[in-house]
């Protein structure tokens, strides 16, 4: 059972004349029902927002790739990749959850960037935008929507690696006028703000900006 060494040999690729490796999709590995387990690199889940929130009784749902790479032992984690499915599950989770924290990861923009496929990138952005348009009408004054990226991935840069640029941080809260929260030093500020909003222990890293966007729950 499973794929063979010959399958792996046949999946060898050389890119840009200097990178050699195995194209996982061509290796038939995905046809065997294998699952990926992200082992991490020594991150202490006890100081991360999902664990802190759920231990304090706040429901926590992780959707998309984040469900595979962030510990959420006491919450709900839903792994999926297609953007319409990711956004649909997010909307359903919002409708079902009376109060809580939802973190959704749209992975296909990252994949399009790695593939250097700008047309696909645009398509995925439109799918995410359509999903957001369906979510917004269901948000109240007590809800906060944050849209952000964790790193750059320019689909026209000419290589398949991550790129370094300022990434967007968009915040929506019904009734909130435009405010300036400045350039944040770390993505961890989002986790710190979420914990601050729910009046629970602060995570290990990050600085809350919750008071700049309407205050706590």
Residue pairs with C-beta under 8 A, 6 or more apart in sequence:
1 32
2 32
2 34
3 27
3 28
3 29
3 31
3 32
7 27
7 28
7 29
8 22
8 27
10 26
10 27
11 22
11 23
11 24
11 26
11 27
11 28
12 20
12 21
12 22
12 23
13 20
13 21
13 22
13 23
13 26
14 20
15 21
15 160
16 159
24 30
36 68
38 68
38 69
40 69
43 71
44 204
45 51
45 70
45 71
45 73
46 52
47 203
47 204
47 205
48 70
48 71
48 191
48 203
48 204
49 101
49 191
49 192
49 194
49 195
49 203
50 60
50 62
50 70
50 71
50 72
50 75
50 101
50 103
51 71
51 72
51 73
51 74
52 195
52 200
52 201
52 203
53 60
53 75
53 100
53 101
53 194
53 195
53 198
53 200
54 60
54 72
54 73
54 74
54 75
55 74
56 198
56 200
56 201
58 99
58 100
58 101
58 198
58 200
59 75
59 76
59 97
59 99
59 100
59 101
60 72
60 74
60 75
60 76
60 100
60 101
60 102
60 103
61 75
61 76
61 77
61 78
61 93
61 97
61 100
61 101
61 102
61 103
62 70
62 72
62 75
62 76
62 77
62 78
62 102
62 103
62 105
63 78
63 80
63 86
63 89
63 90
63 93
63 102
63 103
63 104
63 105
64 78
64 79
64 80
64 81
64 86
64 104
64 105
64 106
64 107
65 79
65 81
65 105
65 107
66 103
66 104
66 105
67 77
67 78
67 79
67 105
68 77
68 79
70 103
76 93
78 89
80 86
80 89
81 107
81 108
82 108
83 106
83 108
83 124
83 127
83 128
83 131
84 127
84 130
84 131
86 104
86 105
86 106
86 107
86 131
87 104
87 106
87 127
87 128
87 130
87 131
87 132
87 134
87 135
88 131
89 104
90 102
90 104
90 131
90 135
91 131
91 134
91 135
91 138
93 102
94 102
94 135
94 138
94 139
95 138
101 194
101 198
106 124
106 128
108 120
108 124
108 127
109 121
109 124
109 125
109 128
109 149
109 153
110 153
112 118
112 120
112 121
112 123
112 124
112 153
112 155
113 121
113 153
113 154
113 155
113 162
113 163
114 153
114 160
115 155
115 160
116 155
116 156
116 157
116 158
116 159
116 160
117 155
118 155
118 156
120 155
121 155
132 145
132 147
135 145
136 145
136 172
139 145
139 172
139 173
139 174
140 174
141 173
141 174
141 175
142 217
143 173
143 174
144 171
144 172
144 173
144 197
144 213
144 214
145 171
145 172
145 173
146 169
146 170
146 171
146 172
146 190
146 193
147 168
147 169
147 170
147 171
147 172
148 167
148 168
148 169
148 170
148 187
148 190
149 167
149 168
150 167
150 187
151 162
151 163
151 164
151 167
152 162
152 163
152 164
152 165
152 167
153 162
153 163
154 163
154 165
157 163
166 183
169 181
169 184
171 181
171 213
173 213
173 214
175 214
176 213
176 214
179 212
179 213
181 209
181 212
181 213
184 207
184 209
185 207
186 205
186 206
186 207
187 206
188 203
188 205
188 206
188 207
189 206
189 207
189 208
189 209
190 206
191 203
191 205
191 206
192 202
192 203
192 205
192 206
192 207
192 208
193 206
193 208
193 209
193 210
195 201
195 202
195 203
195 208
196 202
196 208
196 210
196 216
197 210
197 216
197 217
198 217
199 216
199 217
202 208
210 216
